[in-house]
Amino acid sequence: TTITISSNHWIMAWTGLEINTLAILPLISKSHHPRAIEAATKYFLTQAAASALVLFASMTNAWHTGQWDITQLTNPASCLILTSALAMKLGLAPFHFWFPEVLQGSPLTTGLLLSTIMKLPPISLLFMTSPSLNHTLLAFMAITSTALGGWMGLNQTQIRKILAFSSISHLGWMTIVISYNPKLTLLNFYLYALMTTAVFMTLNSTKTLKLSTLMTTWTKAPALNAMLLLTLLSLAGLPPLTGFLPKWLIIQELTKQDMILLATTISLLSLLSLFFYLRLAYCATITLPPHTTNHMKQWHANNPTNTMIATLTVTST
């Protein structure tokens, strides 16, 4: 990740992306379960294809302009190829199909890495090349991602898949503003990473993978579950929580650019993802499943909450 972020030369950026991909593969396939092996294979194939496209885009650009500098991407064909390659790396629609499958096959800790740190190199490349990319294409991809991330997440019962679709829809928000104010994209990414880390660590500490098990976790850690409710609502972008800030700033920036229709569309589409965040929050804290007396007393013997989770939750709400 560091190699890609700090490089000026396309070959170094590509090397960083490759090392990143190869480093995460053992973590995905760690459990030796067929689902994990399938996820690792899917991840490898999509990332290899995207890396090949990045290399192809940079070579075409170097062939036409003689420049290997990342910021000097001027050839229109290279810009289009690079946009699709980075969309594939990130899991932006219409190249998003691999991401929910890979996240579903990975353990929660690896899922956390895939949703946050592994997104940083492609986002930083987008950030560096944003002035020369096609604005219309980026806006189309952003709207499609927010729509598909919301719609496809509605019917899910597996929490990792829901979080994957939430990631796709957040990426839509980041992409729509990158041509106009790239710093807002980075702010959105940092806050998204913070909130997602808090959610994944909470789920990891309660060992929750699907909605039916989420319903019984309040007996194990009531305080942690109450904080999970706030973090999920923050991810949904409800005021006065932290997650509302980037959405508000992005809508403000789009209206400044006279893109009122786009701002209205993306705001309405984010209501779709709000529905499944509310469903998660409802299952986590408001539903009380049938229980025995012993079931209620589980939290007495429970270990104290990890300080890291507490800090992350406080900062992300």
C-alpha positions as protocol buffer text, in pm:
chain_id: "A"
residue {
  index: 1
  type: THR
  ca { x: 0 y: 0 z: 0 }
}
residue {
  index: 2
  type: THR
  ca { x: 278 y: 242 z: 98 }
}
residue {
  index: 3
  type: ILE
  ca { x: 470 y: 174 z: -226 }
}
residue {
  index: 4
  type: THR
  ca { x: 162 y: 259 z: -437 }
}
residue {
  index: 5
  type: ILE
  ca { x: 67 y: 569 z: -238 }
}
residue {
  index: 6
  type: SER
  ca { x: 418 y: 716 z: -241 }
}
residue {
  index: 7
  type: SER
  ca { x: 510 y: 638 z: -603 }
}
residue {
  index: 8
  type: ASN
  ca { x: 525 y: 878 z: -896 }
}
residue {
  index: 9
  type: HIS
  ca { x: 607 y: 617 z: -1158 }
}
residue {
  index: 10
  type: TRP
  ca { x: 341 y: 382 z: -1300 }
}
residue {
  index: 11
  type: ILE
  ca { x: 563 y: 71 z: -1272 }
}
residue {
  index: 12
  type: MET
  ca { x: 615 y: 129 z: -897 }
}
residue {
  index: 13
  type: ALA
  ca { x: 242 y: 186 z: -845 }
}
residue {
  index: 14
  type: TRP
  ca { x: 169 y: -139 z: -1032 }
}
residue {
  index: 15
  type: THR
  ca { x: 432 y: -327 z: -824 }
}
residue {
  index: 16
  type: GLY
  ca { x: 267 y: -201 z: -503 }
}
residue {
  index: 17
  type: LEU
  ca { x: -75 y: -322 z: -621 }
}
residue {
  index: 18
  type: GLU
  ca { x: 64 y: -665 z: -710 }
}
residue {
  index: 19
  type: ILE
  ca { x: 244 y: -713 z: -375 }
}
residue {
  index: 20
  type: ASN
  ca { x: -78 y: -606 z: -202 }
}
residue {
  index: 21
  type: THR
  ca { x: -285 y: -866 z: -388 }
}
residue {
  index: 22
  type: LEU
  ca { x: -38 y: -1148 z: -324 }
}
residue {
  index: 23
  type: ALA
  ca { x: -11 y: -1059 z: 46 }
}
residue {
  index: 24
  type: ILE
  ca { x: -387 y: -1078 z: 113 }
}
residue {
  index: 25
  type: LEU
  ca { x: -447 y: -1411 z: -70 }
}
residue {
  index: 26
  type: PRO
  ca { x: -315 y: -1636 z: 215 }
}
residue {
  index: 27
  type: LEU
  ca { x: -529 y: -1440 z: 462 }
}
residue {
  index: 28
  type: ILE
  ca { x: -845 y: -1504 z: 255 }
}
residue {
  index: 29
  type: SER
  ca { x: -775 y: -1876 z: 207 }
}
residue {
  index: 30
  type: LYS
  ca { x: -649 y: -1930 z: 565 }
}
residue {
  index: 31
  type: SER
  ca { x: -941 y: -2149 z: 677 }
}
residue {
  index: 32
  type: HIS
  ca { x: -898 y: -2405 z: 389 }
}
residue {
  index: 33
  type: HIS
  ca { x: -1275 y: -2413 z: 349 }
}
residue {
  index: 34
  type: PRO
  ca { x: -1393 y: -2455 z: -15 }
}
residue {
  index: 35
  type: ARG
  ca { x: -1579 y: -2120 z: 16 }
}
residue {
  index: 36
  type: ALA
  ca { x: -1254 y: -1948 z: 124 }
}
residue {
  index: 37
  type: ILE
  ca { x: -1052 y: -2105 z: -159 }
}
residue {
  index: 38
  type: GLU
  ca { x: -1322 y: -1996 z: -406 }
}
residue {
  index: 39
  type: ALA
  ca { x: -1310 y: -1640 z: -265 }
}
residue {
  index: 40
  type: ALA
  ca { x: -929 y: -1632 z: -293 }
}
residue {
  index: 41
  type: THR
  ca { x: -944 y: -1754 z: -655 }
}
residue {
  index: 42
  type: LYS
  ca { x: -1209 y: -1496 z: -750 }
}
residue {
  index: 43
  type: TYR
  ca { x: -1008 y: -1222 z: -579 }
}
residue {
  index: 44
  type: PHE
  ca { x: -686 y: -1322 z: -754 }
}
residue {
  index: 45
  type: LEU
  ca { x: -844 y: -1337 z: -1101 }
}
residue {
  index: 46
  type: THR
  ca { x: -1021 y: -998 z: -1079 }
}
residue {
  index: 47
  type: GLN
  ca { x: -720 y: -822 z: -926 }
}
residue {
  index: 48
  type: ALA
  ca { x: -483 y: -975 z: -1183 }
}
residue {
  index: 49
  type: ALA
  ca { x: -709 y: -857 z: -1466 }
}
residue {
  index: 50
  type: ALA
  ca { x: -732 y: -508 z: -1315 }
}
residue {
  index: 51
  type: SER
  ca { x: -352 y: -491 z: -1266 }
}
residue {
  index: 52
  type: ALA
  ca { x: -298 y: -595 z: -1629 }
}
residue {
  index: 53
  type: LEU
  ca { x: -533 y: -314 z: -1737 }
}
residue {
  index: 54
  type: VAL
  ca { x: -345 y: -61 z: -1518 }
}
residue {
  index: 55
  type: LEU
  ca { x: -19 y: -166 z: -1681 }
}
residue {
  index: 56
  type: PHE
  ca { x: -177 y: -154 z: -2027 }
}
residue {
  index: 57
  type: ALA
  ca { x: -320 y: 197 z: -1966 }
}
residue {
  index: 58
  type: SER
  ca { x: 14 y: 330 z: -1840 }
}
residue {
  index: 59
  type: MET
  ca { x: 208 y: 174 z: -2129 }
}
residue {
  index: 60
  type: THR
  ca { x: -35 y: 314 z: -2388 }
}
residue {
  index: 61
  type: ASN
  ca { x: 1 y: 657 z: -2228 }
}
residue {
  index: 62
  type: ALA
  ca { x: 382 y: 628 z: -2224 }
}
residue {
  index: 63
  type: TRP
  ca { x: 377 y: 519 z: -2589 }
}
residue {
  index: 64
  type: HIS
  ca { x: 175 y: 825 z: -2693 }
}
residue {
  index: 65
  type: THR
  ca { x: 328 y: 1090 z: -2465 }
}
residue {
  index: 66
  type: GLY
  ca { x: 663 y: 951 z: -2347 }
}
residue {
  index: 67
  type: GLN
  ca { x: 553 y: 1011 z: -1983 }
}
residue {
  index: 68
  type: TRP
  ca { x: 561 y: 750 z: -1706 }
}
residue {
  index: 69
  type: ASP
  ca { x: 451 y: 1000 z: -1441 }
}
residue {
  index: 70
  type: ILE
  ca { x: 118 y: 912 z: -1276 }
}
residue {
  index: 71
  type: THR
  ca { x: -12 y: 1270 z: -1285 }
}
residue {
  index: 72
  type: GLN
  ca { x: 68 y: 1311 z: -1658 }
}
residue {
  index: 73
  type: LEU
  ca { x: -207 y: 1084 z: -1788 }
}
residue {
  index: 74
  type: THR
  ca { x: -330 y: 1266 z: -2098 }
}
residue {
  index: 75
  type: ASN
  ca { x: -420 y: 1004 z: -2359 }
}
residue {
  index: 76
  type: PRO
  ca { x: -805 y: 961 z: -2366 }
}
residue {
  index: 77
  type: ALA
  ca { x: -789 y: 583 z: -2434 }
}
residue {
  index: 78
  type: SER
  ca { x: -553 y: 537 z: -2137 }
}
residue {
  index: 79
  type: CYS
  ca { x: -788 y: 740 z: -1916 }
}
residue {
  index: 80
  type: LEU
  ca { x: -1084 y: 514 z: -2002 }
}
residue {
  index: 81
  type: ILE
  ca { x: -886 y: 193 z: -1951 }
}
residue {
  index: 82
  type: LEU
  ca { x: -746 y: 319 z: -1620 }
}
residue {
  index: 83
  type: THR
  ca { x: -1091 y: 421 z: -1495 }
}
residue {
  index: 84
  type: SER
  ca { x: -1228 y: 71 z: -1561 }
}
residue {
  index: 85
  type: ALA
  ca { x: -916 y: -91 z: -1408 }
}
residue {
  index: 86
  type: LEU
  ca { x: -943 y: 110 z: -1086 }
}
residue {
  index: 87
  type: ALA
  ca { x: -1320 y: 49 z: -1074 }
}
residue {
  index: 88
  type: MET
  ca { x: -1244 y: -324 z: -1092 }
}
residue {
  index: 89
  type: LYS
  ca { x: -981 y: -292 z: -817 }
}
residue {
  index: 90
  type: LEU
  ca { x: -1222 y: -105 z: -591 }
}
residue {
  index: 91
  type: GLY
  ca { x: -1539 y: -299 z: -667 }
}
residue {
  index: 92
  type: LEU
  ca { x: -1726 y: -6 z: -823 }
}
residue {
  index: 93
  type: ALA
  ca { x: -2033 y: -97 z: -1030 }
}
residue {
  index: 94
  type: PRO
  ca { x: -2048 y: -239 z: -1298 }
}
residue {
  index: 95
  type: PHE
  ca { x: -1730 y: -427 z: -1188 }
}
residue {
  index: 96
  type: HIS
  ca { x: -1857 y: -500 z: -837 }
}
residue {
  index: 97
  type: PHE
  ca { x: -1970 y: -864 z: -863 }
}
residue {
  index: 98
  type: TRP
  ca { x: -1653 y: -1015 z: -712 }
}
residue {
  index: 99
  type: PHE
  ca { x: -1656 y: -811 z: -392 }
}
residue {
  index: 100
  type: PRO
  ca { x: -1960 y: -951 z: -200 }
}
residue {
  index: 101
  type: GLU
  ca { x: -1856 y: -1309 z: -291 }
}
residue {
  index: 102
  type: VAL
  ca { x: -1497 y: -1256 z: -174 }
}
residue {
  index: 103
  type: LEU
  ca { x: -1604 y: -1086 z: 149 }
}
residue {
  index: 104
  type: GLN
  ca { x: -1854 y: -1366 z: 220 }
}
residue {
  index: 105
  type: GLY
  ca { x: -1578 y: -1628 z: 186 }
}
residue {
  index: 106
  type: SER
  ca { x: -1326 y: -1442 z: 407 }
}
residue {
  index: 107
  type: PRO
  ca { x: -1298 y: -1431 z: 788 }
}
residue {
  index: 108
  type: LEU
  ca { x: -1415 y: -1107 z: 954 }
}
residue {
  index: 109
  type: THR
  ca { x: -1064 y: -973 z: 1015 }
}
residue {
  index: 110
  type: THR
  ca { x: -963 y: -1031 z: 651 }
}
residue {
  index: 111
  type: GLY
  ca { x: -1295 y: -879 z: 545 }
}
residue {
  index: 112
  type: LEU
  ca { x: -1201 y: -569 z: 742 }
}
residue {
  index: 113
  type: LEU
  ca { x: -866 y: -544 z: 557 }
}
residue {
  index: 114
  type: LEU
  ca { x: -1039 y: -594 z: 220 }
}
residue {
  index: 115
  type: SER
  ca { x: -1295 y: -321 z: 293 }
}
residue {
  index: 116
  type: THR
  ca { x: -1050 y: -59 z: 422 }
}
residue {
  index: 117
  type: ILE
  ca { x: -672 y: -88 z: 365 }
}
residue {
  index: 118
  type: MET
  ca { x: -697 y: -275 z: 32 }
}
residue {
  index: 119
  type: LYS
  ca { x: -910 y: 9 z: -106 }
}
residue {
  index: 120
  type: LEU
  ca { x: -649 y: 274 z: -25 }
}
residue {
  index: 121
  type: PRO
  ca { x: -401 y: 217 z: -317 }
}
residue {
  index: 122
  type: PRO
  ca { x: -669 y: 234 z: -594 }
}
residue {
  index: 123
  type: ILE
  ca { x: -833 y: 535 z: -423 }
}
residue {
  index: 124
  type: SER
  ca { x: -494 y: 713 z: -407 }
}
residue {
  index: 125
  type: LEU
  ca { x: -435 y: 640 z: -779 }
}
residue {
  index: 126
  type: LEU
  ca { x: -782 y: 780 z: -857 }
}
residue {
  index: 127
  type: PHE
  ca { x: -694 y: 1083 z: -645 }
}
residue {
  index: 128
  type: MET
  ca { x: -371 y: 1145 z: -839 }
}
residue {
  index: 129
  type: THR
  ca { x: -523 y: 1097 z: -1185 }
}
residue {
  index: 130
  type: SER
  ca { x: -865 y: 1257 z: -1114 }
}
residue {
  index: 131
  type: PRO
  ca { x: -809 y: 1580 z: -1319 }
}
residue {
  index: 132
  type: SER
  ca { x: -759 y: 1383 z: -1642 }
}
residue {
  index: 133
  type: LEU
  ca { x: -1035 y: 1122 z: -1599 }
}
residue {
  index: 134
  type: ASN
  ca { x: -1373 y: 1134 z: -1773 }
}
residue {
  index: 135
  type: HIS
  ca { x: -1617 y: 1312 z: -1536 }
}
residue {
  index: 136
  type: THR
  ca { x: -1933 y: 1175 z: -1702 }
}
residue {
  index: 137
  type: LEU
  ca { x: -1811 y: 816 z: -1679 }
}
residue {
  index: 138
  type: LEU
  ca { x: -1718 y: 860 z: -1311 }
}
residue {
  index: 139
  type: ALA
  ca { x: -2059 y: 1013 z: -1233 }
}
residue {
  index: 140
  type: PHE
  ca { x: -2235 y: 725 z: -1413 }
}
residue {
  index: 141
  type: MET
  ca { x: -2031 y: 466 z: -1220 }
}
residue {
  index: 142
  type: ALA
  ca { x: -2098 y: 648 z: -893 }
}
residue {
  index: 143
  type: ILE
  ca { x: -2476 y: 658 z: -941 }
}
residue {
  index: 144
  type: THR
  ca { x: -2481 y: 291 z: -1054 }
}
residue {
  index: 145
  type: SER
  ca { x: -2274 y: 187 z: -750 }
}
residue {
  index: 146
  type: THR
  ca { x: -2496 y: 371 z: -503 }
}
residue {
  index: 147
  type: ALA
  ca { x: -2809 y: 224 z: -666 }
}
residue {
  index: 148
  type: LEU
  ca { x: -2681 y: -134 z: -688 }
}
residue {
  index: 149
  type: GLY
  ca { x: -2517 y: -121 z: -344 }
}
residue {
  index: 150
  type: GLY
  ca { x: -2854 y: -21 z: -197 }
}
residue {
  index: 151
  type: TRP
  ca { x: -3079 y: -252 z: -400 }
}
residue {
  index: 152
  type: MET
  ca { x: -2870 y: -567 z: -377 }
}
residue {
  index: 153
  type: GLY
  ca { x: -2814 y: -527 z: -5 }
}
residue {
  index: 154
  type: LEU
  ca { x: -3187 y: -517 z: 73 }
}
residue {
  index: 155
  type: ASN
  ca { x: -3248 y: -892 z: 54 }
}
residue {
  index: 156
  type: GLN
  ca { x: -2932 y: -1018 z: 229 }
}
residue {
  index: 157
  type: THR
  ca { x: -2919 y: -1209 z: 558 }
}
residue {
  index: 158
  type: GLN
  ca { x: -2540 y: -1256 z: 570 }
}
residue {
  index: 159
  type: ILE
  ca { x: -2380 y: -961 z: 750 }
}
residue {
  index: 160
  type: ARG
  ca { x: -2056 y: -973 z: 549 }
}
residue {
  index: 161
  type: LYS
  ca { x: -2252 y: -945 z: 223 }
}
residue {
  index: 162
  type: ILE
  ca { x: -2453 y: -653 z: 363 }
}
residue {
  index: 163
  type: LEU
  ca { x: -2127 y: -478 z: 456 }
}
residue {
  index: 164
  type: ALA
  ca { x: -1987 y: -549 z: 108 }
}
residue {
  index: 165
  type: PHE
  ca { x: -2288 y: -381 z: -56 }
}
residue {
  index: 166
  type: SER
  ca { x: -2258 y: -94 z: 193 }
}
residue {
  index: 167
  type: SER
  ca { x: -1896 y: -55 z: 79 }
}
residue {
  index: 168
  type: ILE
  ca { x: -2002 y: -44 z: -289 }
}
residue {
  index: 169
  type: SER
  ca { x: -2258 y: 226 z: -215 }
}
residue {
  index: 170
  type: HIS
  ca { x: -2004 y: 433 z: -14 }
}
residue {
  index: 171
  type: LEU
  ca { x: -1758 y: 406 z: -304 }
}
residue {
  index: 172
  type: GLY
  ca { x: -2026 y: 564 z: -523 }
}
residue {
  index: 173
  type: TRP
  ca { x: -2030 y: 869 z: -293 }
}
residue {
  index: 174
  type: MET
  ca { x: -1649 y: 889 z: -305 }
}
residue {
  index: 175
  type: THR
  ca { x: -1631 y: 861 z: -685 }
}
residue {
  index: 176
  type: ILE
  ca { x: -1898 y: 1120 z: -764 }
}
residue {
  index: 177
  type: VAL
  ca { x: -1703 y: 1406 z: -607 }
}
residue {
  index: 178
  type: ILE
  ca { x: -1346 y: 1305 z: -699 }
}
residue {
  index: 179
  type: SER
  ca { x: -1337 y: 1516 z: -1018 }
}
residue {
  index: 180
  type: TYR
  ca { x: -1450 y: 1831 z: -834 }
}
residue {
  index: 181
  type: ASN
  ca { x: -1299 y: 1805 z: -486 }
}
residue {
  index: 182
  type: PRO
  ca { x: -1065 y: 1506 z: -438 }
}
residue {
  index: 183
  type: LYS
  ca { x: -997 y: 1599 z: -73 }
}
residue {
  index: 184
  type: LEU
  ca { x: -1362 y: 1529 z: 7 }
}
residue {
  index: 185
  type: THR
  ca { x: -1319 y: 1179 z: -139 }
}
residue {
  index: 186
  type: LEU
  ca { x: -1029 y: 1115 z: 97 }
}
residue {
  index: 187
  type: LEU
  ca { x: -1222 y: 1253 z: 396 }
}
residue {
  index: 188
  type: ASN
  ca { x: -1514 y: 1025 z: 307 }
}
residue {
  index: 189
  type: PHE
  ca { x: -1278 y: 728 z: 272 }
}
residue {
  index: 190
  type: TYR
  ca { x: -1107 y: 788 z: 609 }
}
residue {
  index: 191
  type: LEU
  ca { x: -1437 y: 823 z: 793 }
}
residue {
  index: 192
  type: TYR
  ca { x: -1582 y: 520 z: 613 }
}
residue {
  index: 193
  type: ALA
  ca { x: -1271 y: 315 z: 710 }
}
residue {
  index: 194
  type: LEU
  ca { x: -1306 y: 428 z: 1073 }
}
residue {
  index: 195
  type: MET
  ca { x: -1675 y: 333 z: 1096 }
}
residue {
  index: 196
  type: THR
  ca { x: -1633 y: 3 z: 910 }
}
residue {
  index: 197
  type: THR
  ca { x: -1342 y: -94 z: 1138 }
}
residue {
  index: 198
  type: ALA
  ca { x: -1562 y: -30 z: 1443 }
}
residue {
  index: 199
  type: VAL
  ca { x: -1845 y: -244 z: 1296 }
}
residue {
  index: 200
  type: PHE
  ca { x: -1617 y: -534 z: 1191 }
}
residue {
  index: 201
  type: MET
  ca { x: -1435 y: -541 z: 1527 }
}
residue {
  index: 202
  type: THR
  ca { x: -1765 y: -540 z: 1716 }
}
residue {
  index: 203
  type: LEU
  ca { x: -1897 y: -829 z: 1503 }
}
residue {
  index: 204
  type: ASN
  ca { x: -1567 y: -1013 z: 1545 }
}
residue {
  index: 205
  type: SER
  ca { x: -1577 y: -983 z: 1923 }
}
residue {
  index: 206
  type: THR
  ca { x: -1936 y: -1115 z: 1937 }
}
residue {
  index: 207
  type: LYS
  ca { x: -1863 y: -1379 z: 1664 }
}
residue {
  index: 208
  type: THR
  ca { x: -2163 y: -1272 z: 1455 }
}
residue {
  index: 209
  type: LEU
  ca { x: -2192 y: -1365 z: 1087 }
}
residue {
  index: 210
  type: LYS
  ca { x: -2564 y: -1352 z: 1004 }
}
residue {
  index: 211
  type: LEU
  ca { x: -2876 y: -1163 z: 1109 }
}
residue {
  index: 212
  type: SER
  ca { x: -3024 y: -1453 z: 1309 }
}
residue {
  index: 213
  type: THR
  ca { x: -2717 y: -1469 z: 1537 }
}
residue {
  index: 214
  type: LEU
  ca { x: -2708 y: -1089 z: 1561 }
}
residue {
  index: 215
  type: MET
  ca { x: -3047 y: -1107 z: 1736 }
}
residue {
  index: 216
  type: THR
  ca { x: -2900 y: -1295 z: 2034 }
}
residue {
  index: 217
  type: THR
  ca { x: -2581 y: -1091 z: 2079 }
}
residue {
  index: 218
  type: TRP
  ca { x: -2741 y: -826 z: 2302 }
}
residue {
  index: 219
  type: THR
  ca { x: -2734 y: -1079 z: 2588 }
}
residue {
  index: 220
  type: LYS
  ca { x: -2356 y: -1124 z: 2553 }
}
residue {
  index: 221
  type: ALA
  ca { x: -2255 y: -756 z: 2537 }
}
residue {
  index: 222
  type: PRO
  ca { x: -2544 y: -511 z: 2583 }
}
residue {
  index: 223
  type: ALA
  ca { x: -2326 y: -196 z: 2589 }
}
residue {
  index: 224
  type: LEU
  ca { x: -2131 y: -305 z: 2279 }
}
residue {
  index: 225
  type: ASN
  ca { x: -2454 y: -371 z: 2093 }
}
residue {
  index: 226
  type: ALA
  ca { x: -2594 y: -30 z: 2185 }
}
residue {
  index: 227
  type: MET
  ca { x: -2279 y: 127 z: 2042 }
}
residue {
  index: 228
  type: LEU
  ca { x: -2310 y: -93 z: 1729 }
}
residue {
  index: 229
  type: LEU
  ca { x: -2651 y: 68 z: 1674 }
}
residue {
  index: 230
  type: LEU
  ca { x: -2491 y: 415 z: 1674 }
}
residue {
  index: 231
  type: THR
  ca { x: -2204 y: 310 z: 1445 }
}
residue {
  index: 232
  type: LEU
  ca { x: -2448 y: 157 z: 1193 }
}
residue {
  index: 233
  type: LEU
  ca { x: -2660 y: 471 z: 1191 }
}
residue {
  index: 234
  type: SER
  ca { x: -2340 y: 673 z: 1143 }
}
residue {
  index: 235
  type: LEU
  ca { x: -2251 y: 452 z: 842 }
}
residue {
  index: 236
  type: ALA
  ca { x: -2599 y: 520 z: 708 }
}
residue {
  index: 237
  type: GLY
  ca { x: -2519 y: 893 z: 725 }
}
residue {
  index: 238
  type: LEU
  ca { x: -2783 y: 1010 z: 972 }
}
residue {
  index: 239
  type: PRO
  ca { x: -2728 y: 1348 z: 1139 }
}
residue {
  index: 240
  type: PRO
  ca { x: -2590 y: 1433 z: 1400 }
}
residue {
  index: 241
  type: LEU
  ca { x: -2345 y: 1140 z: 1367 }
}
residue {
  index: 242
  type: THR
  ca { x: -2002 y: 1154 z: 1198 }
}
residue {
  index: 243
  type: GLY
  ca { x: -2115 y: 969 z: 884 }
}
residue {
  index: 244
  type: PHE
  ca { x: -2345 y: 1259 z: 794 }
}
residue {
  index: 245
  type: LEU
  ca { x: -2052 y: 1504 z: 754 }
}
residue {
  index: 246
  type: PRO
  ca { x: -1899 y: 1369 z: 428 }
}
residue {
  index: 247
  type: LYS
  ca { x: -2243 y: 1319 z: 269 }
}
residue {
  index: 248
  type: TRP
  ca { x: -2342 y: 1676 z: 355 }
}
residue {
  index: 249
  type: LEU
  ca { x: -2015 y: 1818 z: 218 }
}
residue {
  index: 250
  type: ILE
  ca { x: -2044 y: 1612 z: -102 }
}
residue {
  index: 251
  type: ILE
  ca { x: -2402 y: 1729 z: -164 }
}
residue {
  index: 252
  type: GLN
  ca { x: -2288 y: 2088 z: -98 }
}
residue {
  index: 253
  type: GLU
  ca { x: -1999 y: 2051 z: -347 }
}
residue {
  index: 254
  type: LEU
  ca { x: -2228 y: 1902 z: -614 }
}
residue {
  index: 255
  type: THR
  ca { x: -2478 y: 2188 z: -576 }
}
residue {
  index: 256
  type: LYS
  ca { x: -2192 y: 2439 z: -607 }
}
residue {
  index: 257
  type: GLN
  ca { x: -2103 y: 2270 z: -938 }
}
residue {
  index: 258
  type: ASP
  ca { x: -2467 y: 2310 z: -1058 }
}
residue {
  index: 259
  type: MET
  ca { x: -2523 y: 1934 z: -1048 }
}
residue {
  index: 260
  type: ILE
  ca { x: -2845 y: 1949 z: -850 }
}
residue {
  index: 261
  type: LEU
  ca { x: -3010 y: 1656 z: -1029 }
}
residue {
  index: 262
  type: LEU
  ca { x: -2709 y: 1434 z: -956 }
}
residue {
  index: 263
  type: ALA
  ca { x: -2702 y: 1540 z: -589 }
}
residue {
  index: 264
  type: THR
  ca { x: -3076 y: 1469 z: -551 }
}
residue {
  index: 265
  type: THR
  ca { x: -3045 y: 1128 z: -722 }
}
residue {
  index: 266
  type: ILE
  ca { x: -2754 y: 1009 z: -507 }
}
residue {
  index: 267
  type: SER
  ca { x: -2924 y: 1135 z: -188 }
}
residue {
  index: 268
  type: LEU
  ca { x: -3243 y: 944 z: -272 }
}
residue {
  index: 269
  type: LEU
  ca { x: -3046 y: 630 z: -360 }
}
residue {
  index: 270
  type: SER
  ca { x: -2871 y: 640 z: -22 }
}
residue {
  index: 271
  type: LEU
  ca { x: -3214 y: 583 z: 137 }
}
residue {
  index: 272
  type: LEU
  ca { x: -3196 y: 226 z: 2 }
}
residue {
  index: 273
  type: SER
  ca { x: -2884 y: 154 z: 202 }
}
residue {
  index: 274
  type: LEU
  ca { x: -3035 y: 331 z: 504 }
}
residue {
  index: 275
  type: PHE
  ca { x: -3304 y: 59 z: 500 }
}
residue {
  index: 276
  type: PHE
  ca { x: -3061 y: -229 z: 549 }
}
residue {
  index: 277
  type: TYR
  ca { x: -2853 y: -40 z: 807 }
}
residue {
  index: 278
  type: LEU
  ca { x: -3175 y: 13 z: 1002 }
}
residue {
  index: 279
  type: ARG
  ca { x: -3250 y: -358 z: 963 }
}
residue {
  index: 280
  type: LEU
  ca { x: -2909 y: -446 z: 1107 }
}
residue {
  index: 281
  type: ALA
  ca { x: -2956 y: -193 z: 1388 }
}
residue {
  index: 282
  type: TYR
  ca { x: -3306 y: -330 z: 1457 }
}
residue {
  index: 283
  type: CYS
  ca { x: -3178 y: -688 z: 1476 }
}
residue {
  index: 284
  type: ALA
  ca { x: -2885 y: -585 z: 1695 }
}
residue {
  index: 285
  type: THR
  ca { x: -3067 y: -386 z: 1961 }
}
residue {
  index: 286
  type: ILE
  ca { x: -3443 y: -366 z: 1928 }
}
residue {
  index: 287
  type: THR
  ca { x: -3549 y: -728 z: 1863 }
}
residue {
  index: 288
  type: LEU
  ca { x: -3578 y: -947 z: 2171 }
}
residue {
  index: 289
  type: PRO
  ca { x: -3579 y: -1317 z: 2073 }
}
residue {
  index: 290
  type: PRO
  ca { x: -3740 y: -1582 z: 2299 }
}
residue {
  index: 291
  type: HIS
  ca { x: -3499 y: -1660 z: 2583 }
}
residue {
  index: 292
  type: THR
  ca { x: -3457 y: -1850 z: 2908 }
}
residue {
  index: 293
  type: THR
  ca { x: -3342 y: -1699 z: 3239 }
}
residue {
  index: 294
  type: ASN
  ca { x: -2983 y: -1826 z: 3193 }
}
residue {
  index: 295
  type: HIS
  ca { x: -2973 y: -1663 z: 2853 }
}
residue {
  index: 296
  type: MET
  ca { x: -3031 y: -1323 z: 3010 }
}
residue {
  index: 297
  type: LYS
  ca { x: -2738 y: -1357 z: 3252 }
}
residue {
  index: 298
  type: GLN
  ca { x: -2471 y: -1429 z: 2992 }
}
residue {
  index: 299
  type: TRP
  ca { x: -2323 y: -1081 z: 3010 }
}
residue {
  index: 300
  type: HIS
  ca { x: -2228 y: -1115 z: 3379 }
}
residue {
  index: 301
  type: ALA
  ca { x: -1946 y: -1355 z: 3292 }
}
residue {
  index: 302
  type: ASN
  ca { x: -1844 y: -1174 z: 2975 }
}
residue {
  index: 303
  type: ASN
  ca { x: -1495 y: -1027 z: 2932 }
}
residue {
  index: 304
  type: PRO
  ca { x: -1463 y: -647 z: 2922 }
}
residue {
  index: 305
  type: THR
  ca { x: -1484 y: -483 z: 2579 }
}
residue {
  index: 306
  type: ASN
  ca { x: -1163 y: -427 z: 2387 }
}
residue {
  index: 307
  type: THR
  ca { x: -1037 y: -67 z: 2436 }
}
residue {
  index: 308
  type: MET
  ca { x: -965 y: -38 z: 2063 }
}
residue {
  index: 309
  type: ILE
  ca { x: -1333 y: -107 z: 1976 }
}
residue {
  index: 310
  type: ALA
  ca { x: -1447 y: 145 z: 2236 }
}
residue {
  index: 311
  type: THR
  ca { x: -1217 y: 418 z: 2097 }
}
residue {
  index: 312
  type: LEU
  ca { x: -1314 y: 349 z: 1733 }
}
residue {
  index: 313
  type: THR
  ca { x: -1684 y: 351 z: 1816 }
}
residue {
  index: 314
  type: VAL
  ca { x: -1661 y: 679 z: 2003 }
}
residue {
  index: 315
  type: THR
  ca { x: -1469 y: 847 z: 1718 }
}
residue {
  index: 316
  type: SER
  ca { x: -1701 y: 716 z: 1448 }
}
residue {
  index: 317
  type: THR
  ca { x: -2030 y: 830 z: 1608 }
}
